[in-house]
Amino acid sequence: MIMKNNTDNCEKTIYSNPDSLSYKIYKFNHYGFTYNEFNQIEDMVYQEDYNISKILNNMFMFVMFIFLGLSVMKIVPFHYCSKYAFFTLFSFILKLITIAWDNNHDSYLHFSSRCFTVILLSFGIVESVSDPNVVATAILPLFVICSTVCANSFLEFILTIIVSVIAFLYSSYVVKVPSLFHGDMVNSFTFCLISIILHYYFQKSRVERFFINRQLQDAKKQISINATFDILSGALNRGAFTKETNKIFEKEHGPMAVCLLDIDDFKYINDNFGHDKGDKVIEAIGESIIQCLDLSATDYDTIIDGLSSKNCDYYGRLGGDEFFIVIRKEPDRKNVVAMIEYLQSLVHDITIGDHHLSFSMGVMLVPSDVHDFHNVYAKVDYALYKSKEGGKDRYTFYSPDQEHQLN
């Protein structure tokens, strides 16, 4: 994994300088898109190339099978039977590989589209050679069809077409009279040029479409993130946290621990060091909670998708300097205390000027038969109040004997 990351970074450096030859060649080879742009849509391009080649291979196999049947029935010349049988078998083998191999693997996506291109162009050459008394017609439209298959490399497509033309002209030179060979040469050069031009502009439009779709997806995802998460701390915002937590409480759930954290002297920090420093404090607290819960600071999808899991811990920022932490993995008192004390040690290491950060916390161990989060909120908030009343920089577990003080 480290080696792969180093390779990716090396490639990124090579192709990121607009004045370098590598940058210009890469951009030409990828239809006017830079390394960073094409890298965003590479998986989409390969997947659609695979899908197109798979559909065309199925169609080609069906046509070859039909002509094989017509050849067996002698509706078309019987000596063509071996040709149609060979290409029916070849395309069927590719079909079997498609079924057997993991088609999500990058190497297979490349293999499938390239293999079908070879089958198609080979058929055109064989079709031309098998009827040496006429100028070739079959391979010429196949050049055009191939131009729609692969969008991963323009230079590779050019090379494929050139090699195919050379093979086609050589076979034509060997089996045909000079006048027919001359016709094949003119036609093949014409269709070669047409297919290359068509390929470039057709694939360029496809890649542009992929790129626009990727930008729209990224914008939509960012809007969703902004509507769900607090950007400063990486926590669920108040609305998302309340909505998701109510869902969890309303359905069947296991035991959990709910912790309400309040940063000590946060108003003092804002008033004496400025709101910029206050924002830094929020960021630092968020990072400390992420470290304690072993979450990813940027993997928002995992946080949201995992909330329905019984084993997912998560946290939210209710606004200002208040954070909610929900422990679901190991919510027994011993583990919760260990988490809180670890968080305390991380927060104590954060300083703003000469001020060391600390927090007060209310904690409640919630049994599996409790389904009213609003009531839990009130109890844990009271436990937080008792921590503040006791001198801050401490945590208090809510206990049943405090019930009468809430009413």
N, C-alpha and C positions, 0 to 999 in steps of 0.2 A: 504493500500500500504506500509506504514511504517512497519507494522507487518510482511508482506510478505518479505520485504527486510531484516529485522532482522533474520527471519527464514532461508533465503537463506545464509546469512553470517554465521549463526551458523552452518549450514550443511557444508558449505565450510571449516570452521575451523576444524570440527570433522573429515572430510575425507581428509584433506590436509597433515596430518602427516604420512609419509611413515612407521614409526615404530609402529603406532597404530594398534590395532586389527580391528577397524572400517574401516581403510584405506584398509587393506588386504581383509576383507570380501567384501567391496564394489567393489574392483577391480576384485575379483573372480566372484562376482555376475553379473558383467557387462563385462565379456568376456575379461578381461585383461586390461580394460581401467579405468583410474582414474576418480574421480569425475569431475575435471576440463575438462578433455578430453570428457567424455561422455555427460556432460552438454552442450557442443557446438553442438552436433549432436542429442540431445534427441528428438527434434521436428521432425527431419527427420526420425528417427527410428520409432516413434509412428505413423507418417503418413503412412509409408510404411506397418507397421503391419496392420493398418486399411485397406489399399488398398488391401493387400493380403487376409485378412479375408473376405472382401466384395466380392472379386472375387470367393473365394472358397465357400462362402455361397450361391452365385448365382448358382454355378455349383452343389452344394449339393441339393439345392432346386429343380433344374431341374431334377436331377437324381431321387430324391424322387417322384417327380410328374410323371415321366415316369413309375416307378415301381408301383405307385398307380394305374395308368391306366392299366398296365399289370395285376395287382391284381384284379381290377374290371372286366376285361375281362377274368379272371381266367386262364391266361397264366402262371402266378405264383400262388401258393396257395392263395385262397381268404381270409383265416384267417390272412394273412399278411397285409391286407388292412388297418386295424386300425393303425398298426405300421407306415406304409408309410404315412398315412394321418396325423398322429400326428407330425411326423418330417417335413413333408411338411409345415404344419401350423406353427410349431415352427420357421423354417427358414424364412418363409414368414413374420412372426411378426418381426423378427430381421431386415428383409429387410425394412419393413415399418418404424421401428424406425430409420433406417439409413437415410431414406428420410426425416422424420419429424424432427429429432434432428439436432442440429448444429454440423456437423461432424468435424468442426475445433476445437471444444472444447476438451481440453486435457482429461477430464474425459470420454468423449464419445469414444475417440480413444482407451482408455484402455478397456472400457466396451465392445466395438464391438469385438475386437480380443479375449478377454477372454470368452465372451458369445459364440462365434462360437466354440471355443475349447471345451467348455462344451457340446454343441450340438453334435459335432462330436464324442467325446468319449462316450457320453450317447448312441448314436446310436449303436456304436460298442458293448456295453454291452447288450443292448436290442436285437440286432441281434443275439448275442451268446445265450442268454437265450431263445429266441424264437425257437431255434433249438437245444434242449438239447441232441440230440443223436449223435452229432459230436463234435470233438475238435474245439474250436472257431478259426475262420480265419478272420472275419471282423474287429475286434478291433485291431489286430496286425499291419496291414499296416496303420491304422488310427493313431496309436502312432507315426509312422514315418511322416505322413502328418502333424500332430500337431507340430512336431519339427521345421517346416518351418514357423510357424505363428508368434510367439511372440519373440522379441529380447530385451524386456525391463528388464527382470530379469531371470537369470539362475536358481536361487534358487526357484523362483516361479514356473518355468516349472518343476523342479524336484519334487516339492511338488504336483503339479497337476497330474503328471504321477503316482506318488506313490499312491495318493488317488484313482486314476482311477483303478490302478492294484488291490488295496485292494477291491474296490467295485466289480470289475470284478470277482475276485477269490471268493468273498463271494457269489455272485450270481451263479457262477459255482458250488460251493460246495453245495448250496441249491438244485439246480435243476438237477445236473448231477451225474452220477455214479462215484465212486472213480477213475476208470481208466481214464475216460475222464477229471475229475478234475485234475488229476496228469499231463496229457498232457497240459491242459490249464495253469497250474502253471509253467511248464518248458518253454513253449512258451512265456508266458507273461513276465517272468523274463528276458528271452533272448531279446525280442523286447523292453522291458523297458530300458535295458542297451544300446542297439543299438540306440534307439531314443534319449537318454540323450547325448551320445557321439556325434551323428550326429547333434543334436541341438547345442551343444556347438561350434563345429567347423564350422558349417554352419552359425550360427549367428555371430560368431567372424569374419568370412570373410565379412559378410554384414556390420558389424559395422566398420571394417577397411576401407571398400569402402566408407562408409559415411564420415569417418574421413578424408580420403584423399581428397574427393570431397570438404569438408568444407575448408580444408587448401588451395586447389586450388582456391576456391571462394574468400577466404580472401585475398590471394595473388593477385588475379585479381582485387579485389576491392581496395587494397592498391596501386597497380600500377595506377589504374584510379584516385584515390585521389591525388597521387603524380603528375600526369600529369595535374590535374585540379586545385589543390589548392596550395596556398603558405603555407608551413608547419609552418613557424614562426608565421604568423598572423591569419591563418585560413581563409584568404580571397581567392577568386578566383584569380588565377595568371593572368598575362597580357593577354596571349593567350586566355584562357577560358573566361575571363571577356569581352574582345573585341568581341569574337565570339558570345557569348550569348547576349550581349548588342546590337550588330548590328542586330541580329535576332529580338529582341524586337522592335527596332526602325523601321525596314523594314515593319513589319506588322502593323495592326491597334492596336493602344494603347491609353491609357488614358493619362491625364496630369501627369507629373512627375517632380521631382526635381533632378538635377544632381550636386553633390558636389565633387570638387577636393581638396584633403587635402594634404598639404605638411608640414612635421615636421620642425619647426624652429630650426636652428643651429644644424642640424643633423651631418654635417661634423665636427663641433666643438666637439660634443659628441664622435664621432669615434676617432678623433685625440687625445683627452685629456683623455678619459676614456677607450678606446680600443673597438675593434669590437664586443667583447662579450657583452659589455654594450649596444652597438648599437643594437644588436640582441634582447636584453631584452626590449629595447625601442619599437622595432617593435612589439614584442609580447604584450606589455602593450597597445599599441595603438589599436591593433587588438581586444584585450579583451574589451577595452572601447567601440569600435564601436559595437561589439557584444551585449554589455549591452544596448547601446542606441537603437539599432534596434530590441532588444528582440529576438535575434537568439540563437541557440545552438552552442556552440563552436566545437562540435564533430559530429553534425548531418549533414554530408555532403550531404547525399542523399536528405534530405528535402530541402536543399538550391538549389540543381540542379533541382529537380523535381518542385520546387515552382517558378522557374524563369518564367515559362510560365503563371503563375497566375498574374492577374492585381494587386493583393493586396500584392505582395511579395517585400519587401525591400531587398537589397543585397549590397555587397561591393566587391571591388577587389583591389589588390595591383599591381601597374603598374611597380614595381621595385624600388629599393632604398627606399626612404622615402615618396613616393607618393601613396595615396589611393584614389580610386573613391568610392563614396557612391551614390546609386540610391534609391530615395524615391518614392514609388508608392502607399503606403497605403493612406496617407493624405498629398499630395504634395503642399498644400497651404502655402503661405509665413509664416503665423503665426506658423504653426506646424513645418515647416522647421527650423525657427529661434529657436524655443524651443528645438528642437533636437540638433542643433549646440551648443547652450549655455549649454545644459546639457553635451554634449561631452567635451566642453571646461572645465567645472568644474571637470570632471573626469580626464582629462589630466593634469590640473594644479596641481592635487594632486600627480602626479608621479614625483619623484625626482631621479636624477642620481648625486650622490655626493651632491654638493650644488647647482646643476642646476635644476631649475623647468622646466618641459616640457611645450611647447605650440605649436600651429600649426597655419598656415595661410590657408585660404580656399577661393576658388572661387565657386560661386553658380549660377546656372541658373534654372529658372522655365521654363520647356519645355512644350509647348502646344501639344495637341494631333495630330495636323496636321504636326508636324516636324518629318521627317523620315531619316534625315542624321546625324548619330551620329558623324561622322568625323567633321562636321561643329560645332556641339554642343561642342565637345571636344576643338576645337580652341577657342570658346567663353568663356568657363568656365576656360580654361587655362589663358586667358587674364585677367579674373576677379581675378584669383589667383595672377597673376603678380601685379595687382593693390593693393592687400592686402599686398604683400611683400613690395611693394614700399611705402605703407603707414605706415610701421613700424612693421610689423609682428603681431602675436597673434591677428588676426582679420579676419573677413570674409567679402567678397564683393559680392553683387548680380550683375550679368551681366544685363545691361540695354540697350535698343535699341540705346541710344544716344552714346554708345561706338562703334557702328558698323563701323563708318568711321575710327576709330583708328586701326581696324583690317586689313583694306584693304590698 
